[in-house]
Amino acid sequence: MLAAFLSFALISSNAYSFLDPQFDKHAVKTYNIEVSGKAIPEKCYILQRFPGLENKINKDEDALCAMNLYATRGDHPKTQMYYACPKVNSTSVAVEYYTIPKGMTEAQFQKTICPLTRSAKKAMKDKTGYPDKEAKFKFAAPGVSVGSILGYSRLTQLFKSVDVPPSVLRTVDLDTVLNHSLAGRYLGLQMGNTYLNQYWYDQIGHLVRAKHGNVSQLPDVYTKPPYGLGIVPASFYKDGKRRGLSANATAYWTTRILTEDKRQVFGVLAENPGNEELYAEAFGLKSDKTRIDQFRNSSVFWPLLKDPRPIAQVLGGTEMAKAGQRMLGMQDSSDMLVMDFLLDQADRIGNIHYKRRQFFKTAQGKVDDISDKKYKELLAKPANTLTPAEQEVLSAIRQSGVSLKVMLLKDNDGGFDMNTAKKYALIADVKKTSATYDSWKDNADLFLNATMVVRHFSPKTYKGVMHLYGQVFGTPESQVAMETYFRNSLQFTAAEYKIFKNNLLSLYRALYKNCKSGNLFLDLDMKDYFSNNPNPVLTTTPGVCEGQF
């Protein structure tokens, strides 16, 4: 009863309309960015971590807050200007941040680079070194959940699991986003991308109405350069129909992307990793009728995760050069499925990437790793400039090093749509068909008797799920604290948080019950398994299934 009262009080006092004007209280650090000709600065928020974790400033998140789209300053000590283009590939809208090529003005960059297709941009970068995309600003739109992106960012910190690009919450001036929306709609039409053309069109209607009221036509000022980044010719609007505003641009989106004064758009600024490759071994090596069939029939790691034998028997040895990639692929895939299940991910298969890292044994017999980029930098340094620590790393890599693919989940905006992992029983099977998914998806009781499909999990991730369950479904005070965190700090909508709670309860029940009955292993720990003195986590040890280890 108390939990219900506190929850009601929480929702009544903060209906989650627009971005909280006092959002600073949900951030570890807040930066201000000046906007030329505007009285109100943009803001960048480094978000708090999960309750109970240390709230420290992540250097990569801090670097995102230094990014500025204007020749102005902010209170970040390393503020740096970037040029931007509207996203014109795939099916979700975004504003993309690029490093500034030497000697090129912003107008030149946007007229030259923004109209290029993704493949043309890549070809130009291979030839000239630019354009170099550093980040993406994404806001709520069809197929884009801000809560999903931020949820992955924070869950991976809690679980200490698969790599996810750093993200911060950012506000951007409404006119700036509108300018990119006008260009994005035009370019989407030019490229034949019907999805982006429509979504940018909807966005234009939404932003124009937020600024000018319930108008039905695009005001004249927006039909001429420099609006549309100077890319959209005035002749584009000679067809009067193109000046009409989308009827889909309803008030539904207002509270999801605008600050309370309706002068800025808020969303996620996420790092663009760069130089990543598609991880076909993870999502399926062979094309199939559907993506889910591709995953089921030709993923390298999913069959290994279903193997009921202990990990030593699955891998057949402890030599990292021979078994390291299978172990790491299993661990990353298991972690991915857990997070995708929790966040109701619909668009994962085909959107899995990797980067390479060097794994090696230290002189103490522990397993460590560095990025391939760092390794190449060390190799390029003159020997007489290497520190003792750097010399030790290079020596260890020469003796025991192996280059492995490390999973990267960079496309995380498709959560809270349709839970592929639940619907198709990729983790646990409740003996229900995918065809009847809508009738049983919310029934967490089914998972009390679930049969595990995946039998191998990371002990850290399992412990994280148990810990998260204890907080979300714990004392009344804990329940309110977690709802406040998810719905304020991570910007979950009420509907998204309800889905998340149901998924967490379902997964907790399946994992805990099968842990107690000995039907799963907590044996996916790359660094422990290949160390000289492994210390495996056994589910038969008292307290382990409860996450007390």
FENPE-V393689 format. One record per residue. N is the residue number from 1. PHI is phi in radians with two decimals (* if undefined). PSI is psi in whole degrees, -180 to 180 (* if undefined). Layout:
[[N,PHI,PSI] [N,PHI,PSI]]
This chain:
[[1,*,-43] [2,-1.10,-41] [3,-1.06,-41] [4,-1.12,-41] [5,-1.14,-46] [6,-1.12,-40] [7,-1.11,-42] [8,-1.08,-43] [9,-1.10,-40] [10,-1.08,-49] [11,-1.21,-36] [12,-1.17,-38] [13,-1.40,-20] [14,-2.51,97] [15,-1.38,8] [16,1.05,34] [17,-1.64,131] [18,1.04,-174] [19,-1.51,133] [20,-0.93,121] [21,-1.03,-24] [22,-1.82,42] [23,-1.12,-18] [24,-0.88,-33] [25,-1.21,-14] [26,-1.73,5] [27,-2.02,151] [28,-1.32,-36] [29,-2.62,141] [30,-2.16,131] [31,-2.02,149] [32,-1.91,139] [33,-2.16,121] [34,-1.22,145] [35,-2.13,124] [36,-1.02,128] [37,1.39,4] [38,-2.07,140] [39,-1.40,-26] [40,-1.77,123] [41,-1.30,153] [42,-1.28,161] [43,-2.25,149] [44,-2.24,127] [45,-2.03,123] [46,-1.50,117] [47,-1.36,153] [48,-1.14,153] [49,-1.50,177] [50,-0.98,143] [51,-0.89,129] [52,1.82,-22] [53,-1.61,152] [54,-1.17,129] [55,-1.52,86] [56,-1.97,158] [57,-1.45,121] [58,-1.41,129] [59,-1.12,-33] [60,-1.25,-37] [61,-1.18,-39] [62,-1.09,-38] [63,-1.12,-35] [64,-1.08,-36] [65,-1.27,-10] [66,-1.49,-9] [67,-1.37,131] [68,-2.33,137] [69,-1.63,6] [70,-2.32,160] [71,-1.45,58] [72,-2.31,-178] [73,-2.02,170] [74,-2.51,-171] [75,-1.62,6] [76,-1.37,132] [77,-1.15,-17] [78,-2.11,33] [79,-0.94,133] [80,-2.43,138] [81,-1.44,145] [82,-2.29,155] [83,-1.62,160] [84,-2.40,155] [85,-2.39,151] [86,-1.27,145] [87,-1.24,129] [88,-2.24,17] [89,-2.13,163] [90,1.15,-148] [91,-2.28,13] [92,-2.22,141] [93,-1.42,149] [94,-2.96,161] [95,-1.90,125] [96,-1.78,135] [97,-1.72,131] [98,-2.17,147] [99,-1.17,152] [100,-1.50,119] [101,-1.16,143] [102,-1.05,130] [103,1.39,9] [104,-1.99,127] [105,-1.31,166] [106,-1.09,-43] [107,-1.10,-42] [108,-1.09,-44] [109,-1.06,-49] [110,-1.21,-35] [111,-1.29,-29] [112,-1.56,-44] [113,-1.64,-44] [114,-1.00,-36] [115,-1.32,-4] [116,-1.36,146] [117,-1.23,168] [118,-1.04,-43] [119,-1.17,-36] [120,-1.20,-38] [121,-1.09,-42] [122,-1.12,-42] [123,-1.10,-40] [124,-1.16,-41] [125,-1.12,-41] [126,-1.06,-31] [127,-1.55,-40] [128,-2.01,-15] [129,1.63,-6] [130,-2.42,160] [131,-1.37,142] [132,-1.96,102] [133,-1.39,126] [134,-1.86,-28] [135,-2.80,166] [136,-2.30,134] [137,-1.76,113] [138,-2.04,141] [139,-2.31,165] [140,-1.01,131] [141,-2.88,172] [142,-0.93,124] [143,1.44,1] [144,-2.18,119] [145,-1.97,117] [146,-1.07,-41] [147,-1.06,-37] [148,-1.11,-47] [149,-1.06,-48] [150,-1.21,-32] [151,-1.07,-46] [152,-1.09,-42] [153,-1.00,-40] [154,-1.57,-32] [155,-1.11,-39] [156,-1.17,-27] [157,-1.26,-40] [158,-1.16,-44] [159,-1.48,-14] [160,0.95,52] [161,-2.09,-147] [162,-0.92,150] [163,-1.25,130] [164,-2.28,135] [165,-1.04,143] [166,-1.09,147] [167,-2.44,149] [168,-2.35,161] [169,-1.58,134] [170,-2.37,145] [171,-1.91,144] [172,-2.32,140] [173,-0.92,136] [174,-1.01,-42] [175,-1.10,-35] [176,-1.13,-46] [177,-1.18,-38] [178,-1.09,-42] [179,-1.01,-45] [180,-1.23,-32] [181,-1.15,-42] [182,-1.07,-44] [183,-1.20,-40] [184,-1.11,-40] [185,-1.09,-46] [186,-1.09,-47] [187,-1.18,-37] [188,-1.05,-40] [189,-1.18,-42] [190,-1.09,-35] [191,-1.57,-2] [192,1.28,21] [193,-1.59,93] [194,-1.14,-33] [195,-1.11,-54] [196,-1.19,-36] [197,-0.99,-45] [198,-1.22,-44] [199,-1.20,-38] [200,-1.18,-37] [201,-1.06,-45] [202,-1.07,-41] [203,-1.12,-40] [204,-1.02,-48] [205,-1.04,-41] [206,-1.12,-48] [207,-1.23,-40] [208,-1.10,-42] [209,-1.20,-33] [210,-1.12,-31] [211,-1.62,-35] [212,-2.04,4] [213,1.54,-165] [214,-1.44,67] [215,-1.58,158] [216,-1.94,-11] [217,-2.17,150] [218,-1.22,122] [219,-1.00,149] [220,-0.92,-39] [221,-1.00,-30] [222,-1.50,-4] [223,-1.65,2] [224,-2.23,152] [225,-1.01,149] [226,-1.48,2] [227,-1.10,153] [228,1.28,26] [229,1.06,16] [230,1.32,7] [231,-1.57,-37] [232,-1.40,117] [233,-1.25,148] [234,-1.04,-29] [235,-1.12,-20] [236,-1.03,-31] [237,-1.67,8] [238,-1.11,-31] [239,-1.32,106] [240,-0.98,-27] [241,-1.10,-28] [242,-1.28,-12] [243,-1.57,-10] [244,-1.23,147] [245,-1.69,146] [246,-1.06,135] [247,-1.28,-14] [248,-1.39,-11] [249,-1.42,73] [250,-1.62,175] [251,-1.17,-9] [252,-0.94,-37] [253,-1.50,-16] [254,-0.94,-50] [255,-1.34,-7] [256,-1.71,-16] [257,-2.30,-7] [258,-1.93,150] [259,-1.26,166] [260,-1.07,-32] [261,-1.45,-1] [262,1.08,26] [263,-1.77,-14] [264,-2.40,154] [265,-1.75,137] [266,-2.01,150] [267,-3.03,-159] [268,-1.86,129] [269,-1.77,115] [270,-2.09,143] [271,-1.11,139] [272,-1.65,112] [273,-1.03,-48] [274,1.38,141] [275,1.10,20] [276,-1.46,161] [277,-2.21,153] [278,-1.16,136] [279,-1.76,77] [280,-1.11,-33] [281,-1.06,-26] [282,-1.46,-42] [283,-1.76,-8] [284,2.27,125] [285,-1.39,-22] [286,-2.10,136] [287,-1.11,149] [288,-2.51,-176] [289,-1.03,-43] [290,-2.36,167] [291,-1.12,-38] [292,-1.16,-36] [293,-1.16,-38] [294,-1.06,-45] [295,-1.13,-48] [296,-1.11,-38] [297,-1.65,-19] [298,-2.48,13] [299,-1.20,136] [300,-1.29,-36] [301,-1.64,-28] [302,-1.07,-43] [303,-1.05,-35] [304,-1.18,-36] [305,-1.16,-25] [306,-1.50,-9] [307,-1.14,124] [308,-1.37,0] [309,-1.53,158] [310,-1.04,158] [311,-1.05,-35] [312,-1.08,-37] [313,-1.32,-35] [314,-1.13,-44] [315,-1.45,-30] [316,1.36,14] [317,2.89,177] [318,-2.13,21] [319,-1.52,115] [320,-1.08,-35] [321,-1.11,-30] [322,-1.68,-38] [323,-1.96,-6] [324,-1.07,-44] [325,-1.18,-37] [326,-1.16,-44] [327,-1.07,-49] [328,-1.16,-39] [329,-1.11,-39] [330,-1.13,-47] [331,-1.08,-47] [332,-1.13,-41] [333,-1.17,-40] [334,-1.11,-45] [335,-1.08,-41] [336,-1.04,-46] [337,-1.10,-38] [338,-1.11,-49] [339,-1.18,-39] [340,-1.12,-36] [341,-1.12,-47] [342,-1.12,-39] [343,-1.75,14] [344,1.02,47] [345,-1.35,131] [346,-1.86,-17] [347,-2.20,49] [348,-1.65,-49] [349,-1.09,124] [350,1.71,-14] [351,-2.04,50] [352,-2.11,130] [353,-2.17,175] [354,-2.58,158] [355,-2.26,160] [356,-1.69,144] [357,-2.35,153] [358,-1.62,120] [359,-1.82,141] [360,-2.74,164] [361,-1.70,135] [362,-1.39,173] [363,-1.09,-22] [364,-1.55,2] [365,1.48,10] [366,-1.63,157] [367,-1.65,130] [368,-2.31,173] [369,-2.70,155] [370,-2.41,160] [371,-1.21,155] [372,-1.06,-36] [373,-1.07,-46] [374,-1.12,-40] [375,-1.07,-44] [376,-1.16,-35] [377,-1.12,-40] [378,-1.15,-40] [379,-1.12,-31] [380,-1.41,-15] [381,-1.32,140] [382,-1.01,140] [383,-0.99,-35] [384,-1.35,-2] [385,-1.84,-3] [386,-1.29,137] [387,-1.31,162] [388,-0.97,-39] [389,-1.14,-41] [390,-1.18,-38] [391,-1.09,-39] [392,-1.14,-40] [393,-1.11,-47] [394,-1.10,-39] [395,-1.11,-42] [396,-1.14,-39] [397,-1.17,-39] [398,-1.08,-36] [399,-1.44,-40] [400,-2.38,5] [401,-1.23,149] [402,-2.54,135] [403,-1.51,122] [404,-2.19,151] [405,-1.40,124] [406,-1.93,126] [407,-1.10,142] [408,-2.26,122] [409,-1.81,97] [410,-1.79,-17] [411,-1.87,95] [412,-2.17,22] [413,-1.56,-5] [414,-1.65,23] [415,-1.35,169] [416,0.99,43] [417,-2.15,-66] [418,-2.72,124] [419,-1.40,92] [420,-1.04,-42] [421,-1.13,-34] [422,-1.37,-48] [423,-1.04,-41] [424,-1.82,17] [425,0.91,52] [426,-1.44,-20] [427,-1.99,-51] [428,-2.41,146] [429,-1.96,124] [430,-1.88,15] [431,1.06,40] [432,-2.16,152] [433,-1.50,154] [434,-1.17,-28] [435,-1.14,-28] [436,-1.83,20] [437,-0.89,-45] [438,-1.07,-25] [439,-1.44,-19] [440,-2.19,-5] [441,-1.04,-28] [442,-1.66,4] [443,-1.61,88] [444,-1.17,-21] [445,-1.09,-28] [446,-1.04,-30] [447,-1.40,-5] [448,-1.15,-25] [449,-2.11,26] [450,-1.23,146] [451,-1.70,131] [452,-1.25,132] [453,-1.61,-53] [454,-1.42,129] [455,-1.91,-7] [456,-2.16,131] [457,-2.41,156] [458,-1.25,133] [459,-1.06,-34] [460,-1.17,-41] [461,-1.21,-42] [462,-1.03,-47] [463,-1.06,-38] [464,-1.10,-40] [465,-1.14,-44] [466,-1.08,-43] [467,-1.12,-44] [468,-1.11,-42] [469,-1.04,-44] [470,-1.09,-30] [471,-1.44,-46] [472,-1.21,-34] [473,-1.98,25] [474,-1.53,-138] [475,-1.12,161] [476,-0.94,-41] [477,-1.14,-40] [478,-1.15,-41] [479,-1.06,-44] [480,-1.17,-41] [481,-1.07,-41] [482,-1.24,-40] [483,-1.12,-40] [484,-1.05,-44] [485,-1.11,-51] [486,-1.17,-43] [487,-1.48,-21] [488,-1.74,-65] [489,-1.10,-45] [490,-1.70,0] [491,1.08,31] [492,-1.16,139] [493,-1.32,168] [494,-1.04,-41] [495,-1.15,-39] [496,-1.16,-41] [497,-1.16,-37] [498,-1.08,-43] [499,-1.11,-45] [500,-1.03,-46] [501,-1.06,-42] [502,-1.13,-42] [503,-1.15,-40] [504,-1.11,-45] [505,-1.09,-42] [506,-1.10,-48] [507,-1.18,-42] [508,-0.98,-48] [509,-1.09,-43] [510,-1.15,-46] [511,-1.16,-49] [512,-1.12,-47] [513,-1.07,-42] [514,-1.36,-25] [515,-1.16,-47] [516,-1.11,-31] [517,-1.61,4] [518,1.35,25] [519,-1.77,12] [520,-2.58,163] [521,-2.10,143] [522,-1.86,65] [523,-2.12,12] [524,-1.67,83] [525,-2.38,91] [526,-0.88,-48] [527,-1.32,-31] [528,-1.32,-44] [529,-1.07,-41] [530,-1.64,5] [531,-1.34,167] [532,-1.25,-26] [533,-2.27,72] [534,-1.14,148] [535,-2.30,76] [536,-1.14,151] [537,-1.60,120] [538,-1.82,132] [539,-1.23,-13] [540,-1.42,-11] [541,-1.29,130] [542,-0.94,134] [543,1.59,-17] [544,-1.11,-47] [545,-1.11,-23] [546,-1.48,-2] [547,1.45,18] [548,-1.74,75] [549,-2.68,*]]
